[in-house]
Amino acid sequence: MDLPVDEWKSYLLQKWSLLPKSIQVSISTAETLSDIFLHSSSLLQSEDEMFLKRLSRDYLVAKDPDAPLFYREEGNKKFQDKDYMGAIVLYSKGVSHSRPNTEDISLCYANRSAALFHLGQYETCLQDIIRAQTHGYPERLKPKMMLRKAECLVTLGRLQEASQTISDLESNLAAKPTLAASQFKIIQKTLCRLKMKVQEKENLTETSPAAPTKAFENMDLREKNEQISSATSSVNLCSDPLKGRYLIATKDILPGELLVREDAFVSVLNPGEMPPLHYGLDSKWDTRVTNGDLYCHRCLKRALATVPCDGCSYAKYCSQECMQQAWDLYHSIECSLGGLLLTLGVFCHIALRSTLLARFEDVGKVIRKLRGDISNKDICLPESKNLVQTFSDDLGGESEKNDKTVETPIPGCDINGKYENNYNAVFNLLPHTEKHSPEHKFLCALSVSALCRQLEAASLQTLTTGSKPSQPKAAVAPALCQELHIWGVAMLRHMLQLQCNAQAITTIQQTGSKENIITNSKQVRLATGIFPVVSLLNHSCSPNTSVSFISTVATVRASEQIGKGQEILHCYGPHESRMGAAERQQKLRSQYFFDCTCPACQNEKHRTTTGSRWEAFCCNRCRTLMQGDDVLSCGNTSCAEAISRDHLVSQLQDLQQQVKMAQKLLRNGKLEQAIQLLLGCRYDAESFLPVEHSVVGEIEDDLAQAYAALEDWQKSAAHLQKSLQVVEVRHGPSSVEMGHELFKLAQIFFNGFAIPEALNTIQKAEKILLMHYGPGNDEIQELQKMKSCLLDLPPIPVGPSA
């Protein structure tokens, strides 16, 4: 996903292995990115490009004129089954393959409006009706759609518009009586009913209260930082020869305090599972749902009814405005390259988009001596002018302005010492060129070279002029090849940067079936982005911050009390509650090129061989934790129990298989069978696992789900409370995982009408989730609704005492 597809990787790695040793050495020992790119790109042959084009053609990203009918018919099947969400996705796929101003696109929009109507999404339904009309919806079908429009307007209380729509429809029916008698009668009855509704609503003296809106936190940072954009005054930027750049607290910081709110400089939606066309699919067209179908490709907001790019079938947006912004900034160039970018991976896509976005900044002298005897680690970015002109200056010699430039003490800052979310800061993120393997650098350089060849072949003039696509295109500059080489070096730098500096943009998605009363959720990776300020945070396996996302905006909050002068730390992925120390160190060393010495790693060195309670074994006789390596013995000196680790591991694997079988029964609605199997699993677990073991917690959570489905709220709560004990031991009492589990417990108490317990649990969950997410979080909104509902209940009357 991040790197190119396996076929291209294997192809280039084989090409590398067949290179003469002298060429491998030249690339391996090259001191600058410019040299690496020059050596590698000269090796890209026409047969390599042909192989890459064959791989790219396997992705269906162009508009297929036969696809709209297929997707419309598949959507109609879902609609008939009352699966309106499934129908909407399929109609959207049909829209994305349709050309503008055609009957295909108008029919897909109209059908999608019908599904939206049944989901109660009246505003969005109206938007789709307008789109269908704009694209030439057939006159013969309009009456039914206009009735839907009137229904929406009446429901939304827009009575004047509703009356006008009804009047227009009556006039049209009178002027063109082409409908069959039976259909005409149905429409007449519906019109009468709607007119009565309008009159009833107009006669109402009281207006309905406005629907509550989400109380999102003010997006403006209070006490803005004068040195670091997107940060509060609670943090300060420092630099150290060993640690590099890092942030410290300028004052004592409380848990939940906002530290950074930063919009991504660049982001690319992760395509999800998008295999090439003929990889085991029954049809030419894919009906599966991916993130690309559900989220805006520019702002990453959840989009119920997407608007497609006019030129390709892949890019989809939440609105016409987002589509136009994406086109102006980068998609006019990316549009024809969709299959190639999917083949080359997200990192290559981000590298291209970063340089495209740089065209619209006065970024200054962005690359200093890309081709010269200076190493990339010495590059700094003072001020100057247009990006491509700057690149040309760098190859041709220093300008007068550069001679007067004062190098800033902290890389990424401007001449006034301010660190901002701009291309200057992005460019100064470390690529760690010398730490990547020669094969990896060759793979990245050849991938970027192939992309540059494609750009050159397409004669993309906007690359050389820096002008927006909406402006007239300039003639192709004579120095196109040279300038594309410079773009290539910049993109190679970004590809290498991303291994250590890419930020996974995540969202919380609900799991399980729609019928589940209790909400299960998981964090999923939605996109990949670059956040220059967030990238300043160093790693800890036990961090003191929590990072969350709304759309393309990253929010960093303190997850514990942070003292003045203490470093602000973020987890890069390997967290002490999810991985052992050895696994964490291996992950950090291979991806980030450092050995972690955080307190969590230091403490684990001195820990006994029992391991963490949530992954340890216990004695069958006295329940004490077992110790040892290959042969485990009881930690209780008065107990002589001993057993091989392999035997217990095998026993654990068997138990996990049984749990999976029970979960399958649970998903299929076979609740009683699932409960019996889970209770058996719990009995077996008691013989060798401590009560805090993660598998025991999983069993208790599944039992809570099963009893909730049977509406046995008391038993459900009892099992979930046992699951909470495991979560607390593993993740901590104030962890985000604890917040999610408490949210589920609050739902159970709420549904079971256990009012004091529900209010108490809501308060605990709200406190934790507010600390990690702030007030805009969906679960916090739901908790507040539950609390409001419970507090509005009339008091329970107390009967007379006996």
N, C-alpha and C positions, 0 to 999 in steps of 0.2 A: 504494500500500500504506500509506504513512505518512499521506498526505493523502486526502481523499475521492476516490471513483471519478471518472473523467474526465467522465462525463455530468453529474454534479452540479457539478463544477468549471466546466465550460463553461456550464452553465445560470446559475450565480451570476455568472460573469464577464460574461456577456451582460447580466444584470440590472444589474450595476454600470455597464456602459457606457451603459445607457439612463437612469440616474438623472440628475436635474437637477444641473447643475454645483455649485449651492449646497450640495446634500446631500453630494456627493462631497468638497467642501472641508470641510464640518463634520466628516466622519468622518476625513479626512486630517489635520486640524489639532487633533483632540481630544487633550487633554493626559493624560487618564486612561483606563484600561481600562474603567472604569465608563461613561464617556461614549461610548466606542467601542461598547460592548455595547448601551447604551440606544439610540443612534442607529441601529445596524444591526438590532437585534431588532425595532424598530418597523416595519421595512420587510418583515418576513417575512409573506407573505400566505398565505391558505388554499390557493391554487393551487400555491404553492411547496411546501407541506407535502404536497399530493396527489402532486406529481411525485416527491418524495423517497420517499413511501410506495410508489409504483409501482416505483421502483428497488430498494427494500429487499425487496419481495415476490419479486424474482427469485432471492433466495438461499434455498435449502432448509435452513432451520435448525429448523423445527418437526418434530415426529415425524409421519411419514407411515405409516399403518397398512398400506399396500400394499408398503412398501419392504423390510421384513424378509424376506419370501419371496423377493423378487428377489435380495437380497444373499446369502441363504443358498444359493440355486441357483447363483449365480455363484461363490461360495466353494467349493461342491461340485465345480465344474468344475476349479478350481485344485487342489483336494485330489486329484482323480483323476489329474491330471497330475503329482502329487507336488511341486507348488509350495506347500509348507505355509505359508511366510511370506505369500505372496499370498492364500492362503485365510484366514489369521488376520485380515488387514486387512479383507477383505470380510465375514467373520463379525462383526467388530467394528462395521462400519458397520450391519449388520443389528441388532446389539444396541442401538446408539445410537438407532435409529428405533423400537424396541420399547417398549411401555408396561410398567411393573413388574407382576410377578405374572401374566404371560400366557404362553401356550404359545409364542408367537413368541420371546420373550426367552430362555426356557428352552432351546429348540431351538438357537438361535444360540450360547448359552454351551456347550451340550453338543458341538456340532460343532466349536467353537473348541478345546475341551479335547482332541478327537481330533487336531487339527493340532498342538497343543502337545506332545502325547504323542509324536508322530512326530519332533519336533525335540528330544526329550530334555528338555523343560522340565517336569519332573514336578511340582515344587511349584506352579507356575502352573497346570498342568493340574488338580491337585487343587482349587485355588481356584475354577476355572471349574465343576468338577463340583458343588462345594458351592453355587455360585450357581445352577446349573441346578436343583438340588433345591429351593433356597429359593424359586425363582420358579414351582414347580409342574410340574416335568418329568413328562411322561406316564408312568403306571405301565407301560404296555405296552412302553416302550422302555428301562426302567431296567436290565434284566439286562446289556445290553451295556456301559452306562456304568459299572455297578458292577464289572464285570470290569476295565475300564480303571483304575478307582480302586484295585482290589486290585493290579494290575500296578505302578502308581506306588508304592504303599506298600511292596511287596516290594523294588522297585529302590532305594528310599530307605532301606531297612533298618528301616522302622517295622513290625516283624513282628507285634506284638500287634494293632495296628490292622488289618493285612492279614488276620490270622486271623479277626478279628471280622467284617470285611467279607465274607470268603468264607463264614463261617457264616451271616450274615444273608441272603446271596444264596441259599444252599442252602435255608434255611427258606422263603424267599419262593417259590422254584421248587416246593417240595413243597406249599405251601399253595395256590398258584395255578398249576397246570400248564396254562397257556394257550398255551405256545409250540408251534410245529410240531416234529415229531419230529426232523427234520434239524437245526434250529437248537438244539434241546435237547441233542442229542449233542455239537455243537460246544462249547456252554457247559460241558457236563460234562467234556469233555476238557481244556478250558482250566483249569477249576477243579482238576482233578487235577494238572495241570502246576504250577499256582501253589502248591498244598499241598506238593508235593515241593520246590519252591524254598524255601518257608518253612522246611521241615524241614532242608534242606541248610544254610541260613544260620544256623539256631539251633544246629546241631551244630559250626559253626566255632568253634574256640577263640580264634583271633586276629581282632581287629577290623581293618577296613580303616582306613588313616590318613585323617584328616579332609581334605577338599578344601582346597587353599590358598585363602586369602582375599586380597583386594587390600590391600596395605599402604598404605592411605591416610594421608597426613600428618595429624597431629593438627590438627583444625580450630580449636583454641583458639590465639589469638595469644599468642606468648611476649612478655613485656615490653610489656604493653598501654600504649597512649598515654593519658595522663590528660586530654588536651585534645581528642583526636579519637577518637571511637568507630570501631572496625573498622580502626584503624591501629596500627602498632607504634611503640615509642618512638624509632625511627630517623628519624621525620619530625616536622616542626613546621609549624603553620599560620601564615602571614604574610599581610599585606594591603598593597597599594600602590595609590595613586591611578590609576596608568597600567595596571599589570598586573592589578589586582583581587586576589582571594584566590589564594594559591598555596602549595605545599608545598616545604620545603627539607629537606636532610639534616642531622640533628643530630650525625652522626658519619660517619666513613668507612664506606661501604657496599660490600660485595663483590657480584660478579655472582651472581644467583640468590637473593639475600637477599629474604625476604618483607617487603613494606612495607605492604600493605593487603589485607585479606580482608573483603569487604562483601557482605551480602545485599541484593538489590534492594529499595528501598522499595516499588516497584510494577513489575510486568512484565506484558506482554501477548504471547502467542504470535503470531508472524506467521502469517497464514492461508495464505501461499504462493499458488500459482496456484489461485484459487477463482473462476472466472468465473461470472456468473449462469447460471441453468439452461439457457436455450435458446440459448446462444452456441456453436453448432456441435456440441453433444453429440448422440450417437446415441440416448441414452436419457434418460428423465426423471431418473434417478438416476446420479450420477457414481461411476465405479469407480476413478478415478485416486487415487493415494496422495499426500497432502500431509503437512506437518509436524503438522497438526492431528490426523492419524490415528495418529501415531507417538510423540508426546510429551505428557506430562501438561500440561494447560492451567493448572495452578497452580504446581507445582514445577519444570516443564520437564524432568523426568527422562524418559529413553527408556522407553516403556511398551509391552511386548510384547502385553499383554492389557488393554485400557482398560476403565474403568468409566464409563458415561455419566451425564450429568445426567438426573434423572427427568422434567424438564420440557421439554428441548429436545434436538435431535439433534446440535448443534454441539460443546458443551463435553464433553470427555472427560478422564478422570483416571487416574492410576496406581493409585489405591486408593480405598476408601470413605472413608478419613480425609481425603485431599486433597479429595475431592468435598464433604465436609461443611464443611471449613474454607473452601473457596471460596464455598460457599452462605452461610455465616454472615457472611463479610466483605464480599462484593460480588455474588455471582452471583444471589442472590435478586432483586436489582434488575435485573441485566443479562439475566437469562434470557429475558424476553419481548422484549428489544431486539436480539437477535442479528443479524437482517437489517439493521437500522438502523445498528448499530455497524460491521458489515462494509462498509456503503456509505459511512459517514463516515470510515473509516480508522483506523489504529492510534493516531495521535496523539490523536484525539478520544476513543477508547476509554480510553487511558491517563489523559487529563484527567478523565474521569468516575470511573475507578477510584481515582485519587489522592484525590479529594474524598470518595469513599465510605470509603476507608481512614482518612481523617482523623477520621471520626466516633468512632473507638475510641481516640483519643489525647486526653490532656489538653493540647492543643496551645497553649492560651493564646489571646491576642487575635490571631487568625490574620491578619485583614485590618484594617488601620488606615485608616479613611476611604476605603473603596473608592469611595464617591461623594462627592467633595469637591474641594477646590481643591489637593490634594496629589498630586504625580505618583507613579506606581507605583515609580519608582526609590528613592523615599524611604521606602517601606513597610518597617517592621521588625516583628519578631514577639516581643514579650515574653510572659510567662506569663499564662494565665487558665484558662478552663473549657470548656464544651461548644461545639463548632464553630458550630452554627446559632445558639445564643444569642449567641455572640461576634459573628457576622455582624450580627445584629439590633442589638446594642449599637453596632456601628460605624456603622450607618445612623442610629441614634437619638441618638448622642452618646457622649462619653467616660465611662467608668465611673470610680469613685473609685480602683479598683485601678490603672487605666491612668495616672492622674495621678501615682502614686508609682513608676511603672516607670522603671528606669534603662536607657537605650538602650545596647546592647552595641557595642563598637568594631568588631567584625567581624560583618557580617550573617550570620544563620543560627545564631549561637551563642546559648546561653541566657544568663540573667543572671549565671551563674557563669563565662561565657566558654568553655563546653564546646560543641563542634560534634558533633552526633549524627545518626544515620541516622533522621530523623523528619520529620514534615510541616513543622515549623518550617524545617528546612534545605531541604527541597524548595521551599517557598514562596519562599524567598529566592534561588533560582537566577534569574539575570537573564532577563527575557523579551525584552529589546532592542526594546521596543515602537516606539520612534522610528525603528528601522532597517528594520523590515519595510515592504514596499510597502503602500499603501492597499488595493489589490485583495486582497492576502493577508490582511490584517486583517479585511476585509469577509467573505471566504470563511470564515475561522475563526469569526468572530462569528455569522454566519448559521447555520453548521453547529451550533454550540453552542446557539443559540436554538432550532433545530428539535429538538434533543435535549431541551432543557428543556421544550418544549411537550409532547413525548411523555411525559416524566416526570410532568408536571402532569396530563395526560389519564389516565394510569394510576393517579393518586392514590396515589403511593408514599409512604406515611406514614413509612417508616423514614428518609426524608430529613429530615423535620422533627423527629423525636424523638431520633434518634441511637441508638435501641434496636436490639438485634440481631434479625434476622428470626425467631429461635427464640422471642423474647419476644412477648407479645400485642401486636397492632398498636393504636396509639393512633388517636384520631379525627383527621381532617384538620384541621390548624391553620388559623385564619382568615387568617393572614398567608402562606399557601402561595405565592402569586404573588410576593410580595416576597422571600421566602426563596429561591425558585428563581432569581430575578434575581441574588441574591448568589452562589448556586452557579454560575450562568452566568458571572459575572465571574471567579470563581476558576478555572473550567474554561478560559475564554479565556486567562487568564494561563498556565496550564499548556500549552495548545496552542502558544502563542508561545515558551515556554521550550524546548519540545522540539526545535526546529530546531537549537539550539546545545547542548542538554544531554542529549538522548536518547542512550543507549548501546546499540549493537547487541550483543545477546547471541549469541555464536557457538558453534558446535560443529564438531568435525572429523568429517566423514562420508567413508566409503570410496566410491570411484568405480570404475567398470568392472564387469565381470561377476563373478559369484561364483566362476567357474572360474579367475580370475587367481591365479597363485601369488604374485606380487609385489603388495603392497598399494599402491594409489594412493589418496591422500586429498586432500580440499580443505576449506577453511574455509567454512562456510555460515552465513548469518544465521538464527538460530532464533527470536529474540524481540526485543522492544525494551523497555528498562527505564530506570528512573531510579536512579542510584547517587549520592547526595549527596556522599560522600567522594571517589569517583573523579572526580566533576565538578570538584573543586578543582584537578585537574592541568591545567596549561597545555600547549599544543601545541608539538611540535617535529617537523619532517620527518625528523629523525634522533634518535628518542627514546632515553632511557636506561632505559626500563622496558619490560616486556612484560606484557600483560593477557590472561588466559585465564579460562575459565568452567567451573564444574561446577554443573550445575543453575542456580539463580538466583544463585549466589555468584560474584562477580568477585574474581580474585586478581591483585594487582599485584606484580611482582618486578623487581628491578634486572636489566637486561640487560647492564650493563657496570659498571665500578667508578665509584662516585659519591663525590666528595669532600665532606667536611664543609662545610656552607654552600651547596652546589650545589643548584640547583633540580631537583625531581623532575618529569620531563617525559614526556608521553604523546603518541602520534600519533593525531590525529583522523580519519585515513583517508588523506590525501595524503602518502605516504611517498616519500622520495627514490629508493628502489629500484624504485618502481612508476610514478612520474610525473615528467615534466620540471618545472622550476621554474615556467614560465609556466602550465602546467596546474594545478599545485598552488596557485599564487597565486589563479587564477581560482576554483577550488573553495572555497578558504578565504574569499575575499572574498564570494562569493555566499551561502554557507551560514552562515559564522561571523562575517562582518562585520569582518574584520581582515586586514592585510597581514603576512605572516610575515617575520620578520627573524632566523630561527634560523641557526646557522652553516652548515647545508646550503644554505640559500637564498643566504646571503652568498657562500659559496664558488662557487656556480654562476654568479654574476654575472661572476666573473673567469675562468671556464673558457673554453677556446678553442672554436671553432665545430665541433670534431669531435664533440661530444656524448659521451654515455656509451658505453663500449666495447660494452655489451650492446644498443645500438640504433644503432651507427654502421656506416658502410660502409668497406671497405678497398680498396686499390689492387689491381687485377688482376695487375699486373706484380711489385710488390715487397712486397705485403701490408701496407704502411704505411696508417694510418688516413687517410681522405680529409677535407679541410677545405673550408669555404666555405658559401655559401647556395644560390643557384639553380644555380650551376655549381660542382662540387666538383673540387678539385685535390689531388694527392697531397701528403701532409705531408712527404715526403722531398724535400728541395730539389734533389737530383740526378736526380729522376724527373719527367718532364714530363707524366705521365698526367693527363687532365682529362675529366670527363663530367658530364652534366646530372643534377641530383638527381631530376628527374621520371622519367628513364629507370631509375635504380636503384630508385626506389620502385615502379615498375611491375614490375620484375624481382622484387622482394621479394614483391609481391602474388601474382604467378604461382607463386612458390615455395611460399607459404603455402597456396595452393589445392591444390598437389600433396601437401603434407604432410597436409591434411585428407582427401584421397582415400586416402592410405596409412593414416591412423587409422581410417577407415571399414572398410577391408579387415581391419585388425587386430581391430576389434570383431566382425567377422563370421567370425573364425577363419581367414581366408585368409592365413596367416602368411608363406609363401614369397613370394607376390605383394607383400605389404606390405613385406617386407625389401628386395626388389629395387627397389621404388619409393622407399623411404627412402634406400637407398644412392645412387640417382640424385640424389635431393634433396641429399644431403650433398655429392656431387661438384659440383653446380651452385652450392651455397652457398659453396664454397671460392673461387670466382672473384670474389666481391664482398663477402663477409661475414667479419669476424674470427672466430676460434675461440670468442671469448667472447660472441658475439651470442646473444640469447635464442632465436631460431629455430633456430640450430645446436644449442643445448642441448635444445630440444624434439625435434629429429630424433634426437639421441643417446639421449634418454630413451625414445622410441618404439622404437628399435632394441633397447634393453635389454629392454623389455617383450616384444618379439617373440621374441628369443632365449631369454628366460626361459620363455616358453610352449613353446618347443621343447626346453627343459631343457638348452640349451647354456649352462651357467653361466659358463664362462670368457669367451665373447664378450659375454654379457649384462653381466658385471661391467666389462669393458673399456669398453663404451659408456656405462655409467652413471657411471663415473669421469670420462669426458669431460664428461658432463652436470653433474657436481659442480663442475667448474672454472668453468662458466658461472654456476652458482648462487652460488659463492663470490665471483666478481667482482661480481655484481649485488647480492647481499643481504648479503655479509660472511661470514667464516669461523665466526662464532658465532650466526648468524641462525637463527630457527626454521625457515626454509625449508631451511637446510643440515641441520638436525636431521632433518627428514622425509626428505630424500634419502639421508642416511647410514643411516637406518632401512631404506630399500629396499635399499641396498647390503649391509647386514648380512643381510637375508633371502636375497639372492642367494648370498653366501658360505656361509651356513648350509646352504642347499639343495644347494650344490655341494660340501659337505663340505670347504671350505677353512678348516680350524679356526683357524690362527693369524690369518689375514686377518679371519675372522668375529669373533673375540674382540677384535681391535684396533678394528674398525669399531664393534662394539657399545659398547665403552668410549667412543669419540668421540661416538656418537649419544646415548648415555645422558647424558653430561656436558652436552651442549647442551640436550637436551629437559628435563632436570631444572632447568636454569637458567630456562627459560621457563614450565614447567608445574608443577614439583614432582613428587613420586613417585606421585601418583594417576593420571597420564596412562596411557591404554590402550597407547600405543606403548612406553612405558617398561616397563610390565608384561610386554609381549611380548618385549622385549629381554632382560629378566631371566630369562624362561623359556628363551629360546634359550641364554643364557650358562650357566644351570644344566645344561641338557641336554648342552652341549658339554663342560663341566667334569666331568660324571659319566661320560663315555665312558672305557672302559679305554684305557690307553696303547697306542699302536701298537707291536707288537713289532719290534725291530730285528734283522735277520738277521745271521749271522756275516759278518765281512769276508772278502773274497776272499783 
